[in-house]
Amino acid sequence: MNKNPDETQLFWNRVADDWDQQVGDDGDSNRILNSDPVLWQFAGDVSGATVLDAGCGTGYLSRKLNEKGAHVIGIDFSEEMLRIARSKAARIDFRIDSCSILRTVADKSIDIVISNYVLMDTPDLTETVQAFFRVLKPGGHAVVVFSHPCFPQEYATTTDSDVAVTYQWDFSYFQQQKCIEPPWGHFTSEFIWFHRPLSDYWKAFRETGFEVVDFEEPRISENRYHLAKNQKQLNTSKNRPISVAFKLKKRRQQNTLR
């Protein structure tokens, strides 16, 4: 896999305004309909907690965490993303930093790490998970949500009913690969992301020392059906696995025996 953080940093600087249009102040439709309810369930009560929004982008989630009473640190390696984030919430502690390093965040200083659709966009999965683990307090949690690697929407074809879906791969699912896709949504340039099989994520969590506390494949719940803009969007949210969500725990005492 090509691991070139400079390339991905340039990409996110270039598309910062597009991203702000995509997620807005409340998240895009996938977040609103499917994954944000799971994210908040996994995060629990954040009031008074020190929460790291790792890969905060233009800050919609940082602002919501702040409104719920969390002490928020938002980090992103894109200067343009943070320029927009700061313009919307100067009160929040936004920092230029890389998720794979977290040089501005002290060891064992964070109660909750939240990484919302970030891990599939970083070229350095192992280093990123290790950085999350380092900054968490013993007993702290990480909530990570990322695009479902088994069912990438870029390779999905639906019938007219939007219920039956087929996925056509042009490379091996088990092959780690940098992917470059045509513009979608509000994006005006090609989109860069990194494919890994789901087992690679699970192994990275386990080998770093995290305990998997919970796991979910977010989908719309019946009490949110009315938020779908049309039948096609509702069918997609009901029938297509778009993302995965993990709740991870840093044990208070690590077992050093092998």
C-alpha positions as CSV (number, residue, x, y, z in Angstrom):
1,M,0.0,0.0,0.0
2,N,1.2,3.5,-0.8
3,K,1.8,5.4,2.4
4,N,2.2,9.0,1.5
5,P,0.7,11.3,4.1
6,D,1.7,14.4,2.2
7,E,-0.5,13.3,-0.7
8,T,-3.6,12.7,1.5
9,Q,-2.9,16.0,3.4
10,L,-2.9,17.9,0.1
11,F,-6.1,16.2,-0.9
12,W,-8.0,17.2,2.2
13,N,-6.7,20.7,2.0
14,R,-8.0,20.9,-1.6
15,V,-11.5,19.5,-0.8
16,A,-12.1,21.3,2.5
17,D,-14.8,23.5,1.2
18,D,-16.4,20.6,-0.6
19,W,-16.4,18.6,2.6
20,D,-18.0,21.4,4.6
21,Q,-20.8,21.4,2.1
22,Q,-21.1,17.6,2.3
23,V,-21.4,17.4,6.1
24,G,-22.7,20.8,7.0
25,D,-23.6,21.5,10.6
26,D,-25.4,18.2,11.3
27,G,-23.6,15.6,9.2
28,D,-24.5,14.1,5.9
29,S,-27.5,11.9,5.4
30,N,-25.7,8.7,6.2
31,R,-24.6,10.1,9.6
32,I,-28.0,11.5,10.4
33,L,-29.9,8.4,9.4
34,N,-27.6,5.6,10.3
35,S,-24.3,6.0,12.1
36,D,-24.6,9.0,14.5
37,P,-27.2,7.3,16.7
38,V,-24.8,4.4,17.2
39,L,-21.9,6.8,17.7
40,W,-23.8,8.6,20.5
41,Q,-24.9,5.3,22.0
42,F,-21.3,4.0,22.2
43,A,-19.9,7.4,23.5
44,G,-22.4,7.6,26.3
45,D,-22.6,10.6,28.6
46,V,-19.8,12.9,27.5
47,S,-20.6,15.8,29.9
48,G,-17.4,16.8,31.7
49,A,-15.3,14.3,29.8
50,T,-12.1,15.2,27.8
51,V,-12.9,14.0,24.3
52,L,-10.6,13.8,21.3
53,D,-12.3,14.3,18.0
54,A,-9.6,12.6,15.9
55,G,-9.8,13.7,12.3
56,C,-12.4,16.4,13.1
57,G,-12.5,17.9,9.6
58,T,-14.6,21.0,9.6
59,G,-15.8,20.3,13.1
60,Y,-19.5,19.4,13.0
61,L,-19.0,16.6,15.6
62,S,-16.7,18.7,17.7
63,R,-19.4,21.3,18.0
64,K,-22.1,18.7,19.0
65,L,-19.7,17.2,21.6
66,N,-19.1,20.7,23.0
67,E,-22.9,21.4,23.2
68,K,-23.2,18.2,25.2
69,G,-20.7,19.5,27.8
70,A,-17.5,17.7,26.7
71,H,-14.1,19.4,26.8
72,V,-13.2,18.9,23.2
73,I,-9.9,18.7,21.5
74,G,-10.3,18.5,17.7
75,I,-7.3,17.5,15.6
76,D,-6.9,17.3,11.9
77,F,-3.8,17.5,9.6
78,S,-5.6,19.7,7.1
79,E,-5.0,23.4,7.7
80,E,-8.0,24.3,5.5
81,M,-10.3,22.0,7.4
82,L,-9.3,23.6,10.7
83,R,-9.6,27.1,9.2
84,I,-13.3,26.3,8.6
85,A,-13.7,24.6,11.9
86,R,-12.3,27.6,13.8
87,S,-14.5,30.0,11.9
88,K,-17.5,28.2,13.2
89,A,-16.4,27.5,16.8
90,A,-13.4,29.6,18.0
91,R,-14.1,28.4,21.5
92,I,-13.1,24.8,20.8
93,D,-9.5,23.7,21.0
94,F,-8.6,22.8,17.4
95,R,-5.1,21.7,16.7
96,I,-3.1,20.8,13.6
97,D,-2.0,17.3,14.1
98,S,-1.9,13.8,12.5
99,C,-4.0,11.0,13.8
100,S,-1.1,8.6,13.4
101,I,1.1,10.7,15.7
102,L,-1.0,13.0,18.0
103,R,2.1,14.9,19.0
104,T,0.0,17.7,20.6
105,V,-1.9,15.3,22.9
106,A,-0.3,14.0,26.1
107,D,-0.2,10.4,27.1
108,K,-3.1,9.1,29.1
109,S,-4.9,12.5,29.0
110,I,-8.1,11.6,27.1
111,D,-11.3,10.0,28.4
112,I,-12.9,9.2,25.0
113,V,-11.4,9.1,21.5
114,I,-13.9,9.4,18.7
115,S,-12.8,8.7,15.2
116,N,-15.7,9.3,12.8
117,Y,-15.1,8.1,9.2
118,V,-11.4,8.5,9.5
119,L,-9.6,5.1,9.6
120,M,-10.4,4.3,6.0
121,D,-8.8,7.6,5.0
122,T,-5.5,7.3,6.8
123,P,-2.6,5.5,5.1
124,D,-1.2,4.5,8.6
125,L,-3.8,2.3,10.3
126,T,-1.5,0.6,12.9
127,E,0.2,3.9,13.9
128,T,-3.1,5.6,14.2
129,V,-4.6,2.9,16.5
130,Q,-1.5,3.0,18.6
131,A,-1.7,6.7,18.9
132,F,-5.3,6.5,20.1
133,F,-4.3,3.9,22.7
134,R,-1.4,6.0,24.0
135,V,-3.4,9.1,24.6
136,L,-6.4,7.4,26.3
137,K,-6.5,7.1,30.1
138,P,-6.6,3.6,31.5
139,G,-10.3,2.5,31.4
140,G,-11.0,5.1,28.6
141,H,-12.9,4.2,25.4
142,A,-12.4,4.8,21.7
143,V,-15.4,5.0,19.4
144,V,-14.4,4.4,15.8
145,V,-16.8,4.5,12.8
146,F,-15.6,3.9,9.3
147,S,-16.9,2.9,5.9
148,H,-17.8,-0.8,5.7
149,P,-14.8,-2.4,3.9
150,C,-16.8,-5.5,2.9
151,F,-19.4,-3.5,1.0
152,P,-17.9,-0.3,-0.5
153,Q,-20.6,1.9,-1.9
154,E,-18.3,2.8,-4.8
155,Y,-18.7,-0.8,-6.1
156,A,-22.5,-1.1,-5.4
157,T,-25.1,-1.6,-8.1
158,T,-28.8,-1.6,-7.2
159,T,-32.0,-2.7,-8.9
160,D,-34.8,-0.2,-9.6
161,S,-36.2,-1.1,-6.2
162,D,-33.0,-0.1,-4.4
163,V,-33.3,-3.3,-2.3
164,A,-31.3,-5.9,-4.2
165,V,-27.6,-4.9,-4.3
166,T,-24.6,-6.4,-6.0
167,Y,-20.9,-5.5,-5.4
168,Q,-18.3,-5.9,-8.1
169,W,-14.7,-5.8,-7.1
170,D,-11.9,-5.1,-9.6
171,F,-9.2,-6.3,-7.1
172,S,-9.0,-8.8,-4.3
173,Y,-10.9,-8.0,-1.2
174,F,-8.0,-9.2,0.9
175,Q,-5.5,-6.8,-0.8
176,Q,-4.6,-3.6,0.9
177,Q,-4.9,-0.9,-1.7
178,K,-5.1,2.9,-2.1
179,C,-8.2,3.7,-4.1
180,I,-8.9,6.8,-6.2
181,E,-12.5,7.3,-7.0
182,P,-14.4,9.8,-9.3
183,P,-15.9,12.9,-7.6
184,W,-19.2,12.2,-5.6
185,G,-21.6,14.2,-3.5
186,H,-20.3,17.7,-3.2
187,F,-16.8,16.8,-4.2
188,T,-15.3,18.4,-7.3
189,S,-12.1,16.3,-7.5
190,E,-11.1,12.6,-7.2
191,F,-11.5,11.0,-3.8
192,I,-8.6,9.1,-2.1
193,W,-9.2,6.4,0.4
194,F,-7.5,3.2,1.6
195,H,-9.1,-0.3,1.4
196,R,-8.3,-2.9,4.0
197,P,-10.2,-6.1,4.9
198,L,-12.2,-5.9,8.1
199,S,-9.9,-8.4,9.7
200,D,-7.0,-6.0,9.4
201,Y,-8.9,-3.4,11.5
202,W,-9.9,-6.0,14.1
203,K,-6.2,-7.3,14.3
204,A,-4.9,-3.7,14.7
205,F,-7.3,-3.1,17.7
206,R,-6.4,-6.4,19.3
207,E,-2.7,-6.2,18.8
208,T,-2.5,-2.7,20.2
209,G,-4.2,-3.8,23.4
210,F,-7.8,-2.7,23.0
211,E,-10.7,-4.8,24.1
212,V,-13.6,-4.8,21.7
213,V,-16.6,-3.9,23.9
214,D,-19.2,-3.5,21.2
215,F,-19.6,-3.7,17.4
216,E,-22.4,-2.6,15.1
217,E,-23.2,-2.2,11.4
218,P,-25.3,0.9,11.6
219,R,-28.7,1.0,9.9
220,I,-31.7,3.3,10.1
221,S,-34.1,2.6,13.0
222,E,-37.9,2.9,12.5
223,N,-38.1,6.0,14.6
224,R,-35.9,7.8,12.1
225,Y,-37.6,6.7,8.9
226,H,-39.3,10.1,8.6
227,L,-35.9,11.8,8.3
228,A,-35.2,10.1,4.9
229,K,-35.7,12.6,2.1
230,N,-37.2,10.0,-0.3
231,Q,-38.0,6.3,-0.7
232,K,-34.7,5.6,-2.4
233,Q,-32.7,7.0,0.6
234,L,-34.9,5.1,3.0
235,N,-34.4,1.8,1.1
236,T,-30.6,2.4,1.0
237,S,-30.5,3.0,4.8
238,K,-32.6,0.0,5.5
239,N,-30.9,-2.5,3.2
240,R,-27.3,-1.5,2.5
241,P,-24.5,-1.9,5.1
242,I,-22.6,1.4,4.7
243,S,-20.4,1.5,7.8
244,V,-19.1,-0.3,10.8
245,A,-18.8,1.0,14.4
246,F,-16.6,-0.3,17.2
247,K,-16.5,0.6,20.9
248,L,-13.0,-0.2,22.2
249,K,-11.7,-0.1,25.8
250,K,-8.2,0.5,27.1
251,R,-7.9,-1.9,30.0
252,R,-6.8,-0.4,33.3
253,Q,-4.2,-3.0,33.7
254,Q,-2.5,-4.5,30.7
255,N,-1.6,-8.2,30.7
256,T,2.0,-8.3,29.7
257,L,2.2,-12.2,29.7
258,R,2.2,-13.9,26.4
